[in-house]
Amino acid sequence: MQKSDLKQFEEKMEKTIDALKSEFGTIRAGRASPSVLDKVHADYYGSMTPLSQMAAISVFEARTLIVAPWDKSALKAIEKAILTSDIGINPQNDGSVLRITFPPLTEERRKELVKLIKKYGEEAKVSVRNTRRDAIEYFKKQQKSSEITEDDLKIAEKLAQELTDKNCTAIDKLTAEKEKEILEI
């Protein structure tokens, strides 16, 4: 068994965790974060363009984002994109920049967000487990074609399980941190 064989599955699991982190970044927690706008795209000269490519997005105060477009003619398109997104916030347009003020989260909204966070965490764990399954199938095929021994197969299965456990623990930790952040008043 080659260490590089297991490395490819480890990288897949790490990508799952990175995707989870970016997904958590888009969930607003009552305080301003530019990553909330990562999934928002605006119509810019006929193509859907991410806001980060159209404007400077910065945190003004703890609960306020400033969106300053590089092309002032795109201000209306950016405002429309933010309004139609699922963020649920109305930007204030002062003619040159957009101010996005994040109100404190209600208790009901916090509970909804916690459910969403747990769902994302569970989906990430399922993805990690699927990667483990793929790894074990890969090593079983190698053993069947006599590329590795049965002992190597057992070692590979054990290492794949350890990798899965490590990544599931990391996912649980990320989920708990984000949950704590959301429930913090």
Backbone bond lengths (Angstrom), bond angles and torsions (degrees), N, CA, C in turn:
res aa  C-N    CA-C-N  psi(-1)  N-CA   C-N-CA  omega(-1)  CA-C   N-CA-C  phi
1 M - - - 1.452 - - 1.525 109.94 -
2 Q 1.297 115.89 133.29 1.463 121.61 179.15 1.533 109.54 -93.58
3 K 1.322 116.16 141.99 1.464 120.58 175.82 1.522 109.90 -64.87
4 S 1.335 116.93 -30.70 1.472 120.71 -179.70 1.528 111.17 -66.30
5 D 1.351 116.16 -27.51 1.468 119.56 177.44 1.530 110.42 -64.07
6 L 1.321 115.86 -42.95 1.458 120.56 -179.86 1.529 110.92 -74.94
7 K 1.320 116.64 -29.14 1.468 122.19 -177.93 1.535 111.26 -59.01
8 Q 1.340 116.98 -40.72 1.464 119.60 -179.07 1.526 111.90 -61.24
9 F 1.329 117.01 -36.25 1.459 120.55 179.34 1.530 110.65 -75.57
10 E 1.327 116.39 -34.09 1.460 120.67 176.20 1.538 109.84 -63.07
11 E 1.335 116.64 -41.64 1.459 121.04 179.24 1.525 111.17 -64.12
12 K 1.338 116.65 -38.30 1.466 120.61 177.49 1.527 110.60 -61.83
13 M 1.330 116.00 -42.35 1.464 120.27 179.82 1.528 110.47 -66.02
14 E 1.333 116.53 -39.34 1.465 120.21 178.82 1.527 110.75 -65.44
15 K 1.327 116.81 -36.45 1.471 120.24 177.31 1.525 110.44 -64.94
16 T 1.321 116.72 -35.32 1.465 120.60 177.02 1.525 110.11 -62.57
17 I 1.326 116.71 -43.16 1.462 120.74 179.43 1.530 110.28 -66.75
18 D 1.324 117.44 -40.07 1.465 120.41 176.94 1.523 111.15 -61.98
19 A 1.322 116.39 -40.94 1.471 120.78 178.23 1.534 110.11 -63.93
20 L 1.327 116.68 -39.08 1.461 120.75 178.31 1.528 110.32 -64.08
21 K 1.324 116.47 -43.34 1.471 120.39 178.50 1.527 110.84 -59.36
22 S 1.327 116.78 -44.26 1.465 118.75 -179.31 1.529 110.72 -68.95
23 E 1.325 116.98 -33.79 1.464 120.88 176.86 1.527 110.07 -65.37
24 F 1.332 116.80 -42.66 1.463 120.91 177.55 1.525 110.51 -64.68
25 G 1.324 117.16 -32.60 1.459 120.87 179.72 1.513 112.90 -64.51
26 T 1.323 116.88 -26.60 1.464 120.08 -179.08 1.526 112.67 -84.57
27 I 1.329 117.21 -6.80 1.464 120.44 178.51 1.517 107.37 -89.71
28 R 1.324 115.47 120.65 1.457 118.29 -176.91 1.520 110.27 -78.68
29 A 1.312 114.60 138.93 1.456 120.15 -174.99 1.522 111.80 -116.13
30 G 1.330 116.90 31.08 1.450 118.89 178.71 1.516 113.44 86.88
31 R 1.315 117.10 -15.20 1.469 119.58 175.92 1.522 107.75 -118.95
32 A 1.308 115.21 156.55 1.461 121.11 -174.96 1.521 111.34 -72.47
33 S 1.331 115.24 135.44 1.459 121.87 176.08 1.524 107.56 -148.47
34 P 1.335 117.86 125.58 1.462 120.03 -179.50 1.531 113.28 -59.07
35 S 1.316 117.78 -25.22 1.468 120.62 -178.69 1.525 112.35 -66.29
36 V 1.340 117.63 -15.89 1.466 121.07 177.19 1.531 109.93 -61.27
37 L 1.318 116.77 -29.18 1.461 121.33 -177.29 1.530 112.92 -93.60
38 D 1.325 118.44 6.63 1.468 121.65 -177.36 1.520 113.38 -58.76
39 K 1.322 117.32 -35.91 1.465 120.16 -176.06 1.530 113.04 -90.43
40 V 1.337 116.74 -2.41 1.464 120.22 -177.38 1.530 109.65 -86.02
41 H 1.334 115.18 128.96 1.463 122.08 178.20 1.522 108.54 -123.48
42 A 1.325 115.98 141.17 1.466 120.74 179.40 1.524 109.52 -118.10
43 D 1.325 115.39 152.72 1.461 121.50 177.40 1.537 107.76 -74.98
44 Y 1.313 116.03 115.71 1.462 120.99 -178.08 1.520 108.09 -128.92
45 Y 1.309 115.92 105.76 1.470 123.19 -176.85 1.532 111.72 51.61
46 G 1.329 115.67 44.87 1.454 120.86 172.89 1.515 116.31 89.30
47 S 1.328 118.82 -3.13 1.465 119.19 177.62 1.527 109.51 -127.90
48 M 1.324 114.75 146.88 1.461 120.24 179.59 1.526 108.62 -77.99
49 T 1.319 115.77 117.35 1.460 122.59 -173.61 1.525 109.69 -119.83
50 P 1.348 118.11 135.95 1.471 120.00 176.42 1.529 110.44 -61.54
51 L 1.324 116.53 143.73 1.466 120.52 -179.40 1.522 112.14 -59.08
52 S 1.321 116.57 -33.14 1.468 119.87 -178.49 1.523 112.15 -63.69
53 Q 1.331 117.30 -20.06 1.463 121.36 177.75 1.529 111.98 -93.02
54 M 1.338 116.29 -8.20 1.462 120.71 -176.88 1.522 113.38 -109.21
55 A 1.342 116.32 -18.78 1.457 119.18 -171.85 1.520 111.37 -154.34
56 A 1.320 113.84 159.56 1.467 120.35 171.98 1.522 106.60 -86.65
57 I 1.314 116.47 124.60 1.466 121.13 -179.36 1.521 107.19 -113.55
58 S 1.340 115.88 120.07 1.461 118.87 -177.28 1.521 110.75 -138.06
59 V 1.328 115.33 157.77 1.458 121.66 177.78 1.524 106.97 -87.81
60 F 1.342 115.83 122.16 1.466 120.89 -179.07 1.519 109.86 -89.27
61 E 1.312 116.21 -52.54 1.457 123.18 175.14 1.525 106.43 -132.71
62 A 1.304 118.36 -179.28 1.464 121.36 -176.40 1.525 112.59 -55.91
63 R 1.326 117.68 -32.67 1.461 120.87 -176.42 1.531 113.04 -118.24
64 T 1.321 118.51 15.60 1.464 120.56 -176.81 1.523 111.64 -129.77
65 L 1.334 114.84 130.95 1.465 121.81 173.18 1.520 108.44 -106.63
66 I 1.317 116.30 145.47 1.456 121.92 173.73 1.525 107.15 -114.32
67 V 1.326 116.14 127.09 1.458 122.10 176.60 1.528 106.37 -112.86
68 A 1.334 115.96 108.90 1.464 121.69 -178.36 1.528 109.23 -111.28
69 P 1.345 117.28 101.90 1.464 119.61 -178.34 1.529 111.49 -68.35
70 W 1.327 115.11 144.85 1.453 119.64 177.69 1.532 109.97 -74.62
71 D 1.318 115.84 -29.78 1.465 122.00 176.69 1.531 106.56 -112.68
72 K 1.335 116.03 108.25 1.476 120.74 -175.16 1.533 112.62 -59.19
73 S 1.332 117.74 -24.42 1.465 120.18 179.47 1.535 111.75 -69.13
74 A 1.328 117.25 -15.38 1.464 121.25 -179.29 1.522 112.41 -89.62
75 L 1.336 117.14 -1.16 1.461 121.21 -175.80 1.528 112.19 -57.87
76 K 1.330 117.34 -45.92 1.475 121.28 -179.40 1.532 110.78 -63.80
77 A 1.338 117.35 -41.63 1.464 121.08 -179.96 1.527 110.71 -64.29
78 I 1.320 116.85 -39.87 1.465 121.04 178.53 1.528 109.93 -65.83
79 E 1.332 116.00 -44.45 1.462 120.23 179.18 1.531 110.49 -59.93
80 K 1.326 116.51 -44.59 1.466 121.31 179.42 1.531 110.86 -62.25
81 A 1.340 116.72 -41.86 1.463 120.80 -179.94 1.523 111.18 -63.22
82 I 1.322 117.44 -40.16 1.471 121.07 179.53 1.527 109.68 -67.81
83 L 1.326 116.34 -41.12 1.467 120.03 179.91 1.526 112.09 -64.29
84 T 1.336 117.53 -37.76 1.467 120.47 -177.84 1.525 112.91 -85.25
85 S 1.326 117.98 -8.88 1.473 120.21 178.12 1.526 108.98 -73.99
86 D 1.332 116.25 171.31 1.467 119.92 -178.71 1.527 113.13 -91.39
87 I 1.331 116.86 20.84 1.465 120.34 -179.89 1.523 110.16 -72.29
88 G 1.334 116.14 -34.53 1.460 120.15 177.86 1.513 113.48 79.80
89 I 1.331 117.20 33.32 1.461 121.25 -178.61 1.520 109.17 -132.05
90 N 1.332 116.03 140.73 1.460 121.13 177.61 1.521 109.94 -99.30
91 P 1.328 116.80 119.85 1.465 118.95 177.20 1.526 111.05 -77.67
92 Q 1.331 116.45 149.44 1.462 120.63 174.33 1.521 107.89 -101.19
93 N 1.324 115.34 125.72 1.457 122.35 -176.79 1.522 108.20 -99.16
94 D 1.333 117.05 119.42 1.464 119.25 177.53 1.539 111.60 -105.52
95 G 1.321 116.41 14.56 1.459 120.80 176.85 1.515 114.21 98.37
96 S 1.329 117.64 -26.38 1.463 119.23 178.61 1.520 112.55 -125.59
97 V 1.335 117.19 -28.89 1.472 121.29 177.56 1.522 109.13 -137.92
98 L 1.337 114.43 163.51 1.462 120.83 173.59 1.521 108.26 -107.99
99 R 1.319 115.37 134.09 1.459 120.47 174.61 1.527 107.04 -107.80
100 I 1.320 115.20 127.74 1.461 120.53 179.65 1.520 106.91 -117.09
101 T 1.323 116.03 111.51 1.458 121.22 -179.60 1.522 108.88 -101.37
102 F 1.317 115.63 127.14 1.466 121.85 -179.32 1.525 109.00 -93.73
103 P 1.335 116.97 114.51 1.465 118.72 177.10 1.526 109.97 -73.28
104 P 1.316 116.99 157.61 1.467 118.43 175.80 1.530 109.55 -60.63
105 L 1.315 116.00 145.77 1.466 120.17 -178.82 1.522 110.75 -75.35
106 T 1.330 115.46 142.38 1.466 119.79 174.55 1.527 108.00 -79.02
107 E 1.322 115.50 162.59 1.471 120.56 -179.88 1.529 110.56 -60.59
108 E 1.336 116.28 -40.64 1.462 121.00 179.87 1.529 110.98 -63.24
109 R 1.335 116.61 -43.72 1.462 121.20 179.96 1.534 110.39 -66.18
110 R 1.313 117.02 -37.34 1.470 120.54 177.45 1.530 110.58 -60.32
111 K 1.326 116.36 -43.31 1.465 120.46 179.99 1.527 111.00 -65.07
112 E 1.340 116.68 -39.71 1.462 120.58 176.86 1.529 110.76 -61.57
113 L 1.332 115.33 -43.70 1.467 119.74 -179.13 1.526 111.63 -66.23
114 V 1.331 117.22 -37.36 1.468 120.63 177.54 1.526 109.95 -62.92
115 K 1.348 116.39 -41.60 1.469 119.52 177.32 1.529 110.23 -61.55
116 L 1.325 116.01 -42.28 1.459 121.13 179.54 1.534 110.77 -63.10
117 I 1.321 116.31 -42.81 1.469 121.54 179.24 1.528 110.14 -61.67
118 K 1.331 116.28 -45.17 1.468 119.75 179.59 1.521 110.99 -63.65
119 K 1.333 116.38 -37.10 1.463 120.74 178.45 1.533 109.59 -63.68
120 Y 1.329 117.08 -46.87 1.463 120.70 178.61 1.529 111.10 -61.34
121 G 1.332 116.08 -40.65 1.462 120.04 178.74 1.519 111.85 -63.34
122 E 1.330 115.91 -41.97 1.466 119.93 179.69 1.526 111.13 -66.95
123 E 1.338 116.52 -39.59 1.464 120.08 177.30 1.531 110.96 -62.32
124 A 1.334 116.34 -38.67 1.461 120.06 178.39 1.526 110.65 -65.57
125 K 1.342 116.61 -40.61 1.469 119.67 178.33 1.533 110.98 -63.87
126 V 1.321 116.36 -40.52 1.465 120.30 178.07 1.530 109.71 -61.45
127 S 1.316 116.12 -41.27 1.460 120.51 178.40 1.533 111.35 -62.33
128 V 1.339 116.05 -42.45 1.468 120.63 178.40 1.531 109.87 -63.98
129 R 1.321 116.99 -41.88 1.475 120.17 179.28 1.525 111.18 -66.22
130 N 1.323 116.69 -36.77 1.468 119.72 176.39 1.520 110.91 -64.13
131 T 1.317 116.33 -36.91 1.463 120.48 177.07 1.528 110.17 -65.25
132 R 1.341 116.38 -39.82 1.469 120.19 176.19 1.525 110.24 -60.69
133 R 1.325 116.30 -45.28 1.465 120.78 178.79 1.533 110.35 -58.93
134 D 1.341 116.47 -44.80 1.467 120.72 178.41 1.530 111.07 -60.67
135 A 1.335 116.05 -40.52 1.466 120.38 -179.99 1.528 110.38 -63.73
136 I 1.320 116.29 -45.86 1.471 119.90 -178.68 1.529 110.65 -64.23
137 E 1.345 116.83 -41.08 1.471 119.90 176.63 1.529 110.63 -61.60
138 Y 1.320 115.89 -41.38 1.465 121.13 179.42 1.530 110.35 -59.61
139 F 1.332 116.69 -46.49 1.463 120.28 -178.97 1.530 111.71 -70.64
140 K 1.336 117.56 -33.04 1.468 120.05 176.68 1.533 110.35 -65.18
141 K 1.319 116.77 -38.88 1.469 120.27 177.14 1.527 110.10 -64.00
142 Q 1.334 116.27 -40.11 1.462 119.73 178.31 1.526 110.61 -63.95
143 Q 1.322 116.19 -39.76 1.464 119.58 -179.15 1.527 110.09 -69.19
144 K 1.325 116.42 -37.98 1.458 121.33 179.28 1.533 111.05 -63.27
145 S 1.338 115.56 -38.18 1.469 119.57 179.79 1.536 111.56 -89.02
146 S 1.329 116.35 15.27 1.478 124.09 175.45 1.528 113.74 61.72
147 E 1.323 117.39 27.03 1.468 120.24 175.03 1.517 111.22 -81.41
148 I 1.349 115.88 -29.70 1.461 120.27 176.12 1.527 108.24 -132.00
149 T 1.327 115.53 161.04 1.461 120.24 179.86 1.529 109.85 -86.34
150 E 1.327 114.68 171.37 1.464 119.00 178.59 1.529 110.79 -66.01
151 D 1.332 116.37 -34.09 1.470 120.16 176.70 1.526 110.34 -64.18
152 D 1.342 116.31 -41.94 1.460 120.28 177.88 1.527 110.21 -62.33
153 L 1.325 116.40 -37.12 1.459 121.10 179.00 1.529 109.82 -62.78
154 K 1.328 116.79 -45.38 1.468 120.60 179.84 1.530 110.46 -62.65
155 I 1.340 116.25 -41.28 1.468 120.49 178.09 1.531 110.12 -63.45
156 A 1.319 116.47 -43.80 1.465 121.31 -179.92 1.522 111.18 -62.79
157 E 1.337 116.90 -42.07 1.468 120.66 178.41 1.524 110.56 -63.08
158 K 1.341 115.50 -41.09 1.468 120.21 179.88 1.530 109.90 -64.91
159 L 1.341 117.38 -44.38 1.463 120.92 179.72 1.540 111.53 -65.38
160 A 1.326 116.44 -38.55 1.470 120.49 177.73 1.526 110.37 -63.70
161 Q 1.341 116.68 -39.65 1.467 120.46 178.96 1.523 110.54 -67.30
162 E 1.339 117.33 -41.43 1.468 120.88 178.49 1.529 110.77 -62.37
163 L 1.313 115.49 -40.93 1.461 121.43 177.98 1.532 110.17 -62.84
164 T 1.313 115.95 -43.26 1.468 121.39 179.05 1.523 110.29 -63.05
165 D 1.319 117.13 -45.95 1.468 121.12 179.83 1.526 110.67 -60.49
166 K 1.332 116.10 -44.10 1.472 121.00 -179.64 1.532 110.38 -60.68
167 N 1.332 116.78 -45.34 1.457 120.35 -177.56 1.529 111.89 -72.23
168 C 1.315 118.13 -35.82 1.467 120.31 176.53 1.529 110.82 -65.25
169 T 1.331 116.62 -37.21 1.463 120.94 176.38 1.531 110.07 -63.99
170 A 1.335 116.58 -41.63 1.468 120.85 178.14 1.530 110.64 -63.32
171 I 1.329 116.58 -39.64 1.471 121.09 178.62 1.530 109.69 -64.92
172 D 1.335 116.95 -43.96 1.468 120.50 178.25 1.522 110.78 -59.54
173 K 1.325 116.28 -41.45 1.468 121.59 -179.56 1.532 110.47 -64.63
174 L 1.344 116.97 -46.17 1.467 121.01 178.20 1.527 111.00 -60.84
175 T 1.328 116.35 -43.23 1.456 121.64 -179.56 1.530 110.35 -63.09
176 A 1.317 116.95 -44.31 1.468 120.93 -179.94 1.530 111.02 -64.24
177 E 1.345 116.74 -40.15 1.472 120.17 179.15 1.524 110.97 -63.90
178 K 1.329 116.12 -44.51 1.469 119.75 -179.00 1.525 110.38 -67.60
179 E 1.333 116.44 -38.74 1.468 121.07 177.55 1.521 110.33 -61.27
180 K 1.330 116.44 -43.83 1.465 121.34 179.16 1.523 110.12 -62.74
181 E 1.338 116.24 -41.28 1.465 121.80 179.08 1.540 110.80 -61.30
182 I 1.324 116.13 -42.19 1.463 121.17 -179.33 1.540 111.12 -67.94
183 L 1.319 116.67 -42.34 1.453 120.26 -175.99 1.538 113.34 -77.81
184 E 1.336 115.62 -12.82 1.463 121.26 178.07 1.530 109.68 -67.26
185 I 1.318 115.94 131.51 1.467 118.71 -179.11 1.513 109.70 -101.68
